[in-house]
């Protein structure tokens, strides 16, 4: 028997066209023009999968989703919308959607998603109804911005994990928005009505960190004249965000492990065990695997933390988000400075999008704020943002010059700076215990390919981009990532 799929959308062209397409694929497709009509259809005949729009006249798709999940044997529900944004993604997943797609969507991708939903539906039992109350739309997922696949994947993961009480470890480079992700998890959690306590583990001196976190009894040390509740105890009932947890002293890691495993603590100078009801979210940009190998981080704590891990993507992996990020960051910087938002010229925006941003979103924000400080009220121009970037500390890192008269064979097609062959470089990367060895090997090869293309094109970046089948901004971003710049030298024997 063909799988029954219910399409709920107020757009008749999309609704009926999608139904015809699914019929041609062998599905039994039925349609509803509103959420109310769709709910009634489900009460009469439960479909195997529901595909529903978010914004419709009358009941919204998310409100309908809550009611659907209260029905016995609710099938997987795929949310679709023309209004992109992190807010919609997190809310859809937090309300229990199977997945979320943007209009207009890729037909093969949509069919593959439906296939996965139907497969999951065979094993699915309807969960208990009731989800965390959604925050105001204006919260905009705590400032998380971006429609790239990497950001949508992160937001979907946040939406899934937020309504649970599970421990979450957020990993990513500095400046990628780990605290924003933590705040989004808290805001969409069942503890959103209780405070979020943020503790930066590297901002508190090691000598004070234990007493600050766990508290102390009177007389526990010189100057302890009264009992003091620690930050963990004060956060009871709410959510505790431990930032930079990878740098917590080894001496405290056993007490932290006890908190994570048993939800219990002991104040400094006391043998009394205190039960603490608190949700833990942790974050780090540290290489935990290397820290474990070097004995700087407990292995049992590492495995306890990594059960649910979210990764915040670096900006170089989502350069398509730079325009919308720039708009949001400019608006915020202008408000902070108490001046009108001047906007930005297209040439300046394209140049920003061509960079790899080693400092990630934080670096982009600092650059725009610096450019705005010296702005005269007109839209930011290319020279404005270039000047702001060139004075940023990240730009001081070494970039290898590519000389147009250097013979390609001199450098070798797949050799490192130390003359090693490509197999030798790969063996070294695979053997040094570094994280993401595949990505590092790909970077070695990518750097060699870009370098050779630039040499073959005499340093002409537009020609090199065409040779590589890349856009010019993408090539420039790769050059920045690999530390390459073009220098032209005139040979002594040039005629």
Beta strands, then each sheet from edge to edge (+ up, - down):
strand 1: 4-8
strand 2: 28-32
strand 3: 49-53
strand 4: 76-81
strand 5: 99-102
strand 6: 168-171
strand 7: 196-200
strand 8: 239-243
strand 9: 264-265
strand 10: 274-275
strand 11: 279-284
strand 12: 309-311
strand 13: 400-403
strand 14: 484-487
sheet 1: 2+ 1+ 3+ 4+ 5+
sheet 2: 7+ 8+ 11+ 6+ 12+
sheet 3: 9+ 10-
sheet 4: 13+ 14+
end
